[in-house]
Amino acid sequence: MIKDIYCLCRLTTGDMLRASISTKTLLGVKANEAMENGKLVSDDIVVVIINHASLSLREG
């Protein structure tokens, strides 16, 4: 498969947000507060969560 040849993985913002919330990171707590209040999670929070996830993929 192409994903195996090029070492690709699937990333979704929903999965990243859920992981941050379940591990109770500071950003996860802030994201959870927004979602519990029926608001969208701010771009600032989502971008940092995505950056952290992509950095962890490079390391692992």
PDB file of N, H, CA, C and O in Angstrom:
ATOM      1  N   MET A   1       0.828  -1.175   0.000  1.00  0.00           N
ATOM      2  CA  MET A   1       0.000   0.000   0.000  1.00  0.00           C
ATOM      3  C   MET A   1       0.881   1.250   0.000  1.00  0.00           C
ATOM      4  O   MET A   1       2.028   1.228   0.447  1.00  0.00           O
ATOM      5  N   ILE A   2       0.315   2.325  -0.509  1.00  0.00           N
ATOM      6  H   ILE A   2      -0.617   2.344  -0.872  1.00  0.00           H
ATOM      7  CA  ILE A   2       1.047   3.587  -0.595  1.00  0.00           C
ATOM      8  C   ILE A   2       1.457   4.071   0.795  1.00  0.00           C
ATOM      9  O   ILE A   2       2.575   4.553   0.976  1.00  0.00           O
ATOM     10  N   LYS A   3       0.562   3.946   1.776  1.00  0.00           N
ATOM     11  H   LYS A   3      -0.346   3.554   1.629  1.00  0.00           H
ATOM     12  CA  LYS A   3       0.887   4.434   3.122  1.00  0.00           C
ATOM     13  C   LYS A   3       2.092   3.716   3.706  1.00  0.00           C
ATOM     14  O   LYS A   3       2.865   4.312   4.457  1.00  0.00           O
ATOM     15  N   ASP A   4       2.261   2.447   3.371  1.00  0.00           N
ATOM     16  H   ASP A   4       1.634   1.962   2.761  1.00  0.00           H
ATOM     17  CA  ASP A   4       3.409   1.695   3.874  1.00  0.00           C
ATOM     18  C   ASP A   4       4.689   2.067   3.136  1.00  0.00           C
ATOM     19  O   ASP A   4       5.755   2.159   3.743  1.00  0.00           O
ATOM     20  N   ILE A   5       4.584   2.278   1.837  1.00  0.00           N
ATOM     21  H   ILE A   5       3.718   2.202   1.344  1.00  0.00           H
ATOM     22  CA  ILE A   5       5.756   2.629   1.034  1.00  0.00           C
ATOM     23  C   ILE A   5       6.321   3.973   1.468  1.00  0.00           C
ATOM     24  O   ILE A   5       7.534   4.127   1.609  1.00  0.00           O
ATOM     25  N   TYR A   6       5.435   4.950   1.680  1.00  0.00           N
ATOM     26  H   TYR A   6       4.450   4.825   1.566  1.00  0.00           H
ATOM     27  CA  TYR A   6       5.876   6.305   2.005  1.00  0.00           C
ATOM     28  C   TYR A   6       5.780   6.635   3.499  1.00  0.00           C
ATOM     29  O   TYR A   6       5.993   7.781   3.895  1.00  0.00           O
ATOM     30  N   CYS A   7       5.464   5.650   4.311  1.00  0.00           N
ATOM     31  H   CYS A   7       5.291   4.719   3.989  1.00  0.00           H
ATOM     32  CA  CYS A   7       5.364   5.828   5.769  1.00  0.00           C
ATOM     33  C   CYS A   7       4.377   6.955   6.110  1.00  0.00           C
ATOM     34  O   CYS A   7       4.711   7.885   6.844  1.00  0.00           O
ATOM     35  N   LEU A   8       3.168   6.855   5.570  1.00  0.00           N
ATOM     36  H   LEU A   8       2.896   6.100   4.973  1.00  0.00           H
ATOM     37  CA  LEU A   8       2.130   7.859   5.800  1.00  0.00           C
ATOM     38  C   LEU A   8       1.203   7.401   6.920  1.00  0.00           C
ATOM     39  O   LEU A   8       1.029   6.204   7.147  1.00  0.00           O
ATOM     40  N   CYS A   9       0.626   8.348   7.601  1.00  0.00           N
ATOM     41  H   CYS A   9       0.768   9.320   7.416  1.00  0.00           H
ATOM     42  CA  CYS A   9      -0.365   8.026   8.614  1.00  0.00           C
ATOM     43  C   CYS A   9      -1.542   8.982   8.477  1.00  0.00           C
ATOM     44  O   CYS A   9      -1.441  10.029   7.837  1.00  0.00           O
ATOM     45  N   ARG A  10      -2.651   8.604   9.085  1.00  0.00           N
ATOM     46  H   ARG A  10      -2.732   7.753   9.604  1.00  0.00           H
ATOM     47  CA  ARG A  10      -3.863   9.413   9.020  1.00  0.00           C
ATOM     48  C   ARG A  10      -3.966  10.243  10.288  1.00  0.00           C
ATOM     49  O   ARG A  10      -3.910   9.711  11.397  1.00  0.00           O
ATOM     50  N   LEU A  11      -4.116  11.538  10.118  1.00  0.00           N
ATOM     51  H   LEU A  11      -4.161  11.971   9.217  1.00  0.00           H
ATOM     52  CA  LEU A  11      -4.293  12.440  11.252  1.00  0.00           C
ATOM     53  C   LEU A  11      -5.624  13.160  11.107  1.00  0.00           C
ATOM     54  O   LEU A  11      -5.947  13.668  10.033  1.00  0.00           O
ATOM     55  N   THR A  12      -6.390  13.204  12.183  1.00  0.00           N
ATOM     56  H   THR A  12      -6.128  12.792  13.055  1.00  0.00           H
ATOM     57  CA  THR A  12      -7.627  13.980  12.168  1.00  0.00           C
ATOM     58  C   THR A  12      -7.638  14.897  13.384  1.00  0.00           C
ATOM     59  O   THR A  12      -7.185  14.527  14.467  1.00  0.00           O
ATOM     60  N   THR A  13      -8.160  16.084  13.182  1.00  0.00           N
ATOM     61  H   THR A  13      -8.528  16.385  12.302  1.00  0.00           H
ATOM     62  CA  THR A  13      -8.201  17.031  14.298  1.00  0.00           C
ATOM     63  C   THR A  13      -9.070  16.490  15.433  1.00  0.00           C
ATOM     64  O   THR A  13      -8.777  16.720  16.606  1.00  0.00           O
ATOM     65  N   GLY A  14     -10.125  15.780  15.088  1.00  0.00           N
ATOM     66  H   GLY A  14     -10.363  15.593  14.135  1.00  0.00           H
ATOM     67  CA  GLY A  14     -10.988  15.202  16.125  1.00  0.00           C
ATOM     68  C   GLY A  14     -10.230  14.229  17.007  1.00  0.00           C
ATOM     69  O   GLY A  14     -10.351  14.272  18.232  1.00  0.00           O
ATOM     70  N   ASP A  15      -9.442  13.345  16.386  1.00  0.00           N
ATOM     71  H   ASP A  15      -9.344  13.311  15.392  1.00  0.00           H
ATOM     72  CA  ASP A  15      -8.638  12.395  17.161  1.00  0.00           C
ATOM     73  C   ASP A  15      -7.618  13.122  18.032  1.00  0.00           C
ATOM     74  O   ASP A  15      -7.395  12.753  19.185  1.00  0.00           O
ATOM     75  N   MET A  16      -7.003  14.161  17.467  1.00  0.00           N
ATOM     76  H   MET A  16      -7.184  14.461  16.531  1.00  0.00           H
ATOM     77  CA  MET A  16      -6.000  14.913  18.224  1.00  0.00           C
ATOM     78  C   MET A  16      -6.633  15.649  19.401  1.00  0.00           C
ATOM     79  O   MET A  16      -6.066  15.680  20.493  1.00  0.00           O
ATOM     80  N   LEU A  17      -7.797  16.235  19.182  1.00  0.00           N
ATOM     81  H   LEU A  17      -8.257  16.210  18.295  1.00  0.00           H
ATOM     82  CA  LEU A  17      -8.499  16.930  20.268  1.00  0.00           C
ATOM     83  C   LEU A  17      -8.902  15.947  21.366  1.00  0.00           C
ATOM     84  O   LEU A  17      -8.712  16.224  22.550  1.00  0.00           O
ATOM     85  N   ARG A  18      -9.456  14.806  20.975  1.00  0.00           N
ATOM     86  H   ARG A  18      -9.611  14.581  20.013  1.00  0.00           H
ATOM     87  CA  ARG A  18      -9.860  13.807  21.967  1.00  0.00           C
ATOM     88  C   ARG A  18      -8.662  13.317  22.776  1.00  0.00           C
ATOM     89  O   ARG A  18      -8.768  13.120  23.986  1.00  0.00           O
ATOM     90  N   ALA A  19      -7.526  13.119  22.113  1.00  0.00           N
ATOM     91  H   ALA A  19      -7.440  13.278  21.130  1.00  0.00           H
ATOM     92  CA  ALA A  19      -6.322  12.673  22.825  1.00  0.00           C
ATOM     93  C   ALA A  19      -5.864  13.730  23.825  1.00  0.00           C
ATOM     94  O   ALA A  19      -5.498  13.403  24.954  1.00  0.00           O
ATOM     95  N   SER A  20      -5.885  14.991  23.415  1.00  0.00           N
ATOM     96  H   SER A  20      -6.182  15.257  22.498  1.00  0.00           H
ATOM     97  CA  SER A  20      -5.475  16.074  24.323  1.00  0.00           C
ATOM     98  C   SER A  20      -6.424  16.189  25.504  1.00  0.00           C
ATOM     99  O   SER A  20      -5.996  16.443  26.630  1.00  0.00           O
ATOM    100  N   ILE A  21      -7.703  16.003  25.249  1.00  0.00           N
ATOM    101  H   ILE A  21      -8.050  15.797  24.334  1.00  0.00           H
ATOM    102  CA  ILE A  21      -8.695  16.079  26.321  1.00  0.00           C
ATOM    103  C   ILE A  21      -8.541  14.895  27.274  1.00  0.00           C
ATOM    104  O   ILE A  21      -8.575  15.072  28.492  1.00  0.00           O
ATOM    105  N   SER A  22      -8.374  13.697  26.732  1.00  0.00           N
ATOM    106  H   SER A  22      -8.347  13.553  25.742  1.00  0.00           H
ATOM    107  CA  SER A  22      -8.300  12.513  27.595  1.00  0.00           C
ATOM    108  C   SER A  22      -7.032  12.481  28.439  1.00  0.00           C
ATOM    109  O   SER A  22      -7.030  11.917  29.533  1.00  0.00           O
ATOM    110  N   THR A  23      -5.942  13.090  27.937  1.00  0.00           N
ATOM    111  H   THR A  23      -5.943  13.549  27.048  1.00  0.00           H
ATOM    112  CA  THR A  23      -4.707  13.134  28.723  1.00  0.00           C
ATOM    113  C   THR A  23      -4.638  14.376  29.603  1.00  0.00           C
ATOM    114  O   THR A  23      -3.665  14.591  30.327  1.00  0.00           O
ATOM    115  N   LYS A  24      -5.689  15.189  29.528  1.00  0.00           N
ATOM    116  H   LYS A  24      -6.479  15.015  28.940  1.00  0.00           H
ATOM    117  CA  LYS A  24      -5.830  16.388  30.373  1.00  0.00           C
ATOM    118  C   LYS A  24      -4.657  17.360  30.240  1.00  0.00           C
ATOM    119  O   LYS A  24      -4.171  17.908  31.230  1.00  0.00           O
ATOM    120  N   THR A  25      -4.213  17.561  28.991  1.00  0.00           N
ATOM    121  H   THR A  25      -4.608  17.116  28.188  1.00  0.00           H
ATOM    122  CA  THR A  25      -3.197  18.586  28.764  1.00  0.00           C
ATOM    123  C   THR A  25      -3.850  19.951  28.955  1.00  0.00           C
ATOM    124  O   THR A  25      -5.075  20.065  28.937  1.00  0.00           O
ATOM    125  N   LEU A  26      -3.037  20.975  29.138  1.00  0.00           N
ATOM    126  H   LEU A  26      -2.042  20.882  29.153  1.00  0.00           H
ATOM    127  CA  LEU A  26      -3.578  22.328  29.311  1.00  0.00           C
ATOM    128  C   LEU A  26      -4.441  22.710  28.110  1.00  0.00           C
ATOM    129  O   LEU A  26      -5.531  23.260  28.270  1.00  0.00           O
ATOM    130  N   LEU A  27      -3.946  22.414  26.908  1.00  0.00           N
ATOM    131  H   LEU A  27      -3.061  21.967  26.778  1.00  0.00           H
ATOM    132  CA  LEU A  27      -4.727  22.731  25.707  1.00  0.00           C
ATOM    133  C   LEU A  27      -5.984  21.879  25.628  1.00  0.00           C
ATOM    134  O   LEU A  27      -7.030  22.347  25.178  1.00  0.00           O
ATOM    135  N   GLY A  28      -5.882  20.628  26.064  1.00  0.00           N
ATOM    136  H   GLY A  28      -5.032  20.247  26.430  1.00  0.00           H
ATOM    137  CA  GLY A  28      -7.047  19.754  26.077  1.00  0.00           C
ATOM    138  C   GLY A  28      -8.130  20.261  27.007  1.00  0.00           C
ATOM    139  O   GLY A  28      -9.316  20.193  26.685  1.00  0.00           O
ATOM    140  N   VAL A  29      -7.727  20.766  28.155  1.00  0.00           N
ATOM    141  H   VAL A  29      -6.764  20.821  28.418  1.00  0.00           H
ATOM    142  CA  VAL A  29      -8.690  21.328  29.114  1.00  0.00           C
ATOM    143  C   VAL A  29      -9.375  22.548  28.507  1.00  0.00           C
ATOM    144  O   VAL A  29     -10.592  22.700  28.616  1.00  0.00           O
ATOM    145  N   LYS A  30      -8.593  23.416  27.869  1.00  0.00           N
ATOM    146  H   LYS A  30      -7.605  23.292  27.780  1.00  0.00           H
ATOM    147  CA  LYS A  30      -9.176  24.608  27.238  1.00  0.00           C
ATOM    148  C   LYS A  30     -10.111  24.219  26.096  1.00  0.00           C
ATOM    149  O   LYS A  30     -11.180  24.810  25.941  1.00  0.00           O
ATOM    150  N   ALA A  31      -9.717  23.235  25.301  1.00  0.00           N
ATOM    151  H   ALA A  31      -8.849  22.755  25.427  1.00  0.00           H
ATOM    152  CA  ALA A  31     -10.560  22.777  24.197  1.00  0.00           C
ATOM    153  C   ALA A  31     -11.856  22.187  24.734  1.00  0.00           C
ATOM    154  O   ALA A  31     -12.932  22.442  24.192  1.00  0.00           O
ATOM    155  N   ASN A  32     -11.753  21.402  25.793  1.00  0.00           N
ATOM    156  H   ASN A  32     -10.879  21.195  26.233  1.00  0.00           H
ATOM    157  CA  ASN A  32     -12.932  20.781  26.384  1.00  0.00           C
ATOM    158  C   ASN A  32     -13.894  21.827  26.932  1.00  0.00           C
ATOM    159  O   ASN A  32     -15.108  21.689  26.788  1.00  0.00           O
ATOM    160  N   GLU A  33     -13.361  22.869  27.556  1.00  0.00           N
ATOM    161  H   GLU A  33     -12.374  22.981  27.672  1.00  0.00           H
ATOM    162  CA  GLU A  33     -14.217  23.945  28.069  1.00  0.00           C
ATOM    163  C   GLU A  33     -15.005  24.594  26.936  1.00  0.00           C
ATOM    164  O   GLU A  33     -16.204  24.842  27.067  1.00  0.00           O
ATOM    165  N   ALA A  34     -14.329  24.865  25.830  1.00  0.00           N
ATOM    166  H   ALA A  34     -13.356  24.663  25.724  1.00  0.00           H
ATOM    167  CA  ALA A  34     -15.012  25.478  24.687  1.00  0.00           C
ATOM    168  C   ALA A  34     -16.108  24.554  24.169  1.00  0.00           C
ATOM    169  O   ALA A  34     -17.231  24.993  23.920  1.00  0.00           O
ATOM    170  N   MET A  35     -15.780  23.275  24.007  1.00  0.00           N
ATOM    171  H   MET A  35     -14.867  22.918  24.209  1.00  0.00           H
ATOM    172  CA  MET A  35     -16.752  22.327  23.457  1.00  0.00           C
ATOM    173  C   MET A  35     -17.931  22.124  24.397  1.00  0.00           C
ATOM    174  O   MET A  35     -19.070  22.011  23.945  1.00  0.00           O
ATOM    175  N   GLU A  36     -17.671  22.075  25.697  1.00  0.00           N
ATOM    176  H   GLU A  36     -16.746  22.167  26.065  1.00  0.00           H
ATOM    177  CA  GLU A  36     -18.772  21.913  26.657  1.00  0.00           C
ATOM    178  C   GLU A  36     -19.705  23.116  26.663  1.00  0.00           C
ATOM    179  O   GLU A  36     -20.884  22.989  26.993  1.00  0.00           O
ATOM    180  N   ASN A  37     -19.181  24.281  26.299  1.00  0.00           N
ATOM    181  H   ASN A  37     -18.223  24.384  26.030  1.00  0.00           H
ATOM    182  CA  ASN A  37     -20.000  25.492  26.219  1.00  0.00           C
ATOM    183  C   ASN A  37     -20.617  25.684  24.837  1.00  0.00           C
ATOM    184  O   ASN A  37     -21.191  26.734  24.550  1.00  0.00           O
ATOM    185  N   GLY A  38     -20.500  24.670  23.985  1.00  0.00           N
ATOM    186  H   GLY A  38     -20.034  23.817  24.219  1.00  0.00           H
ATOM    187  CA  GLY A  38     -21.109  24.735  22.662  1.00  0.00           C
ATOM    188  C   GLY A  38     -20.378  25.634  21.686  1.00  0.00           C
ATOM    189  O   GLY A  38     -20.940  26.046  20.671  1.00  0.00           O
ATOM    190  N   LYS A  39     -19.129  25.938  21.990  1.00  0.00           N
ATOM    191  H   LYS A  39     -18.672  25.604  22.814  1.00  0.00           H
ATOM    192  CA  LYS A  39     -18.343  26.809  21.121  1.00  0.00           C
ATOM    193  C   LYS A  39     -17.348  25.990  20.312  1.00  0.00           C
ATOM    194  O   LYS A  39     -17.067  24.833  20.623  1.00  0.00           O
ATOM    195  N   LEU A  40     -16.827  26.614  19.274  1.00  0.00           N
ATOM    196  H   LEU A  40     -17.056  27.554  19.021  1.00  0.00           H
ATOM    197  CA  LEU A  40     -15.755  25.996  18.506  1.00  0.00           C
ATOM    198  C   LEU A  40     -14.438  26.192  19.245  1.00  0.00           C
ATOM    199  O   LEU A  40     -14.238  27.201  19.922  1.00  0.00           O
ATOM    200  N   VAL A  41     -13.553  25.227  19.110  1.00  0.00           N
ATOM    201  H   VAL A  41     -13.716  24.407  18.560  1.00  0.00           H
ATOM    202  CA  VAL A  41     -12.219  25.366  19.688  1.00  0.00           C
ATOM    203  C   VAL A  41     -11.459  26.363  18.824  1.00  0.00           C
ATOM    204  O   VAL A  41     -11.495  26.280  17.596  1.00  0.00           O
ATOM    205  N   SER A  42     -10.775  27.296  19.457  1.00  0.00           N
ATOM    206  H   SER A  42     -10.745  27.364  20.454  1.00  0.00           H
ATOM    207  CA  SER A  42     -10.094  28.352  18.706  1.00  0.00           C
ATOM    208  C   SER A  42      -8.981  27.781  17.832  1.00  0.00           C
ATOM    209  O   SER A  42      -8.373  26.760  18.151  1.00  0.00           O
ATOM    210  N   ASP A  43      -8.738  28.469  16.726  1.00  0.00           N
ATOM    211  H   ASP A  43      -9.232  29.299  16.467  1.00  0.00           H
ATOM    212  CA  ASP A  43      -7.670  28.063  15.813  1.00  0.00           C
ATOM    213  C   ASP A  43      -6.327  28.019  16.525  1.00  0.00           C
ATOM    214  O   ASP A  43      -5.506  27.144  16.249  1.00  0.00           O
ATOM    215  N   ASP A  44      -6.100  28.954  17.437  1.00  0.00           N
ATOM    216  H   ASP A  44      -6.767  29.665  17.661  1.00  0.00           H
ATOM    217  CA  ASP A  44      -4.826  28.990  18.163  1.00  0.00           C
ATOM    218  C   ASP A  44      -4.578  27.680  18.903  1.00  0.00           C
ATOM    219  O   ASP A  44      -3.466  27.154  18.880  1.00  0.00           O
ATOM    220  N   ILE A  45      -5.595  27.158  19.550  1.00  0.00           N
ATOM    221  H   ILE A  45      -6.499  27.585  19.568  1.00  0.00           H
ATOM    222  CA  ILE A  45      -5.467  25.903  20.294  1.00  0.00           C
ATOM    223  C   ILE A  45      -5.292  24.735  19.338  1.00  0.00           C
ATOM    224  O   ILE A  45      -4.416  23.894  19.542  1.00  0.00           O
ATOM    225  N   VAL A  46      -6.112  24.673  18.300  1.00  0.00           N
ATOM    226  H   VAL A  46      -6.823  25.356  18.134  1.00  0.00           H
ATOM    227  CA  VAL A  46      -6.058  23.558  17.356  1.00  0.00           C
ATOM    228  C   VAL A  46      -4.706  23.498  16.648  1.00  0.00           C
ATOM    229  O   VAL A  46      -4.151  22.414  16.471  1.00  0.00           O
ATOM    230  N   VAL A  47      -4.175  24.640  16.245  1.00  0.00           N
ATOM    231  H   VAL A  47      -4.626  25.521  16.389  1.00  0.00           H
ATOM    232  CA  VAL A  47      -2.888  24.660  15.540  1.00  0.00           C
ATOM    233  C   VAL A  47      -1.772  24.128  16.432  1.00  0.00           C
ATOM    234  O   VAL A  47      -0.917  23.372  15.969  1.00  0.00           O
ATOM    235  N   VAL A  48      -1.771  24.511  17.694  1.00  0.00           N
ATOM    236  H   VAL A  48      -2.465  25.124  18.070  1.00  0.00           H
ATOM    237  CA  VAL A  48      -0.727  24.019  18.606  1.00  0.00           C
ATOM    238  C   VAL A  48      -0.873  22.511  18.821  1.00  0.00           C
ATOM    239  O   VAL A  48       0.126  21.793  18.854  1.00  0.00           O
ATOM    240  N   ILE A  49      -2.098  22.031  18.967  1.00  0.00           N
ATOM    241  H   ILE A  49      -2.910  22.615  18.940  1.00  0.00           H
ATOM    242  CA  ILE A  49      -2.324  20.589  19.129  1.00  0.00           C
ATOM    243  C   ILE A  49      -1.832  19.840  17.894  1.00  0.00           C
ATOM    244  O   ILE A  49      -1.197  18.793  18.024  1.00  0.00           O
ATOM    245  N   ILE A  50      -2.111  20.354  16.706  1.00  0.00           N
ATOM    246  H   ILE A  50      -2.627  21.204  16.600  1.00  0.00           H
ATOM    247  CA  ILE A  50      -1.640  19.724  15.469  1.00  0.00           C
ATOM    248  C   ILE A  50      -0.119  19.723  15.419  1.00  0.00           C
ATOM    249  O   ILE A  50       0.490  18.718  15.054  1.00  0.00           O
ATOM    250  N   ASN A  51       0.497  20.838  15.782  1.00  0.00           N
ATOM    251  H   ASN A  51       0.002  21.655  16.079  1.00  0.00           H
ATOM    252  CA  ASN A  51       1.964  20.907  15.778  1.00  0.00           C
ATOM    253  C   ASN A  51       2.568  19.887  16.733  1.00  0.00           C
ATOM    254  O   ASN A  51       3.549  19.228  16.389  1.00  0.00           O
ATOM    255  N   HIS A  52       2.001  19.747  17.918  1.00  0.00           N
ATOM    256  H   HIS A  52       1.204  20.283  18.197  1.00  0.00           H
ATOM    257  CA  HIS A  52       2.506  18.767  18.884  1.00  0.00           C
ATOM    258  C   HIS A  52       2.376  17.353  18.326  1.00  0.00           C
ATOM    259  O   HIS A  52       3.291  16.541  18.466  1.00  0.00           O
ATOM    260  N   ALA A  53       1.252  17.061  17.699  1.00  0.00           N
ATOM    261  H   ALA A  53       0.509  17.721  17.585  1.00  0.00           H
ATOM    262  CA  ALA A  53       1.042  15.726  17.138  1.00  0.00           C
ATOM    263  C   ALA A  53       2.028  15.439  16.017  1.00  0.00           C
ATOM    264  O   ALA A  53       2.574  14.339  15.939  1.00  0.00           O
ATOM    265  N   SER A  54       2.260  16.410  15.151  1.00  0.00           N
ATOM    266  H   SER A  54       1.817  17.304  15.214  1.00  0.00           H
ATOM    267  CA  SER A  54       3.184  16.180  14.036  1.00  0.00           C
ATOM    268  C   SER A  54       4.617  16.033  14.538  1.00  0.00           C
ATOM    269  O   SER A  54       5.387  15.252  13.980  1.00  0.00           O
ATOM    270  N   LEU A  55       4.983  16.771  15.579  1.00  0.00           N
ATOM    271  H   LEU A  55       4.357  17.406  16.033  1.00  0.00           H
ATOM    272  CA  LEU A  55       6.326  16.623  16.150  1.00  0.00           C
ATOM    273  C   LEU A  55       6.509  15.247  16.773  1.00  0.00           C
ATOM    274  O   LEU A  55       7.575  14.644  16.648  1.00  0.00           O
ATOM    275  N   SER A  56       5.477  14.749  17.442  1.00  0.00           N
ATOM    276  H   SER A  56       4.611  15.239  17.544  1.00  0.00           H
ATOM    277  CA  SER A  56       5.596  13.429  18.063  1.00  0.00           C
ATOM    278  C   SER A  56       5.706  12.333  17.010  1.00  0.00           C
ATOM    279  O   SER A  56       6.332  11.303  17.262  1.00  0.00           O
ATOM    280  N   LEU A  57       5.115  12.531  15.839  1.00  0.00           N
ATOM    281  H   LEU A  57       4.607  13.368  15.634  1.00  0.00           H
ATOM    282  CA  LEU A  57       5.250  11.549  14.762  1.00  0.00           C
ATOM    283  C   LEU A  57       6.672  11.519  14.223  1.00  0.00           C
ATOM    284  O   LEU A  57       7.198  10.452  13.906  1.00  0.00           O
ATOM    285  N   ARG A  58       7.285  12.673  14.119  1.00  0.00           N
ATOM    286  H   ARG A  58       6.858  13.540  14.376  1.00  0.00           H
ATOM    287  CA  ARG A  58       8.666  12.733  13.632  1.00  0.00           C
ATOM    288  C   ARG A  58       9.620  12.045  14.590  1.00  0.00           C
ATOM    289  O   ARG A  58      10.602  11.434  14.168  1.00  0.00           O
ATOM    290  N   GLU A  59       9.331  12.146  15.888  1.00  0.00           N
ATOM    291  H   GLU A  59       8.534  12.642  16.231  1.00  0.00           H
ATOM    292  CA  GLU A  59      10.203  11.552  16.897  1.00  0.00           C
ATOM    293  C   GLU A  59      10.017  10.045  16.995  1.00  0.00           C
ATOM    294  O   GLU A  59      10.951   9.322  17.341  1.00  0.00           O
ATOM    295  N   GLY A  60       8.810   9.569  16.691  1.00  0.00           N
ATOM    296  H   GLY A  60       8.050  10.156  16.410  1.00  0.00           H
ATOM    297  CA  GLY A  60       8.518   8.159  16.891  1.00  0.00           C
ATOM    298  C   GLY A  60       8.424   7.415  15.642  1.00  0.00           C
ATOM    299  O   GLY A  60       8.181   6.208  15.660  1.00  0.00           O
TER     300      GLY A  60
END
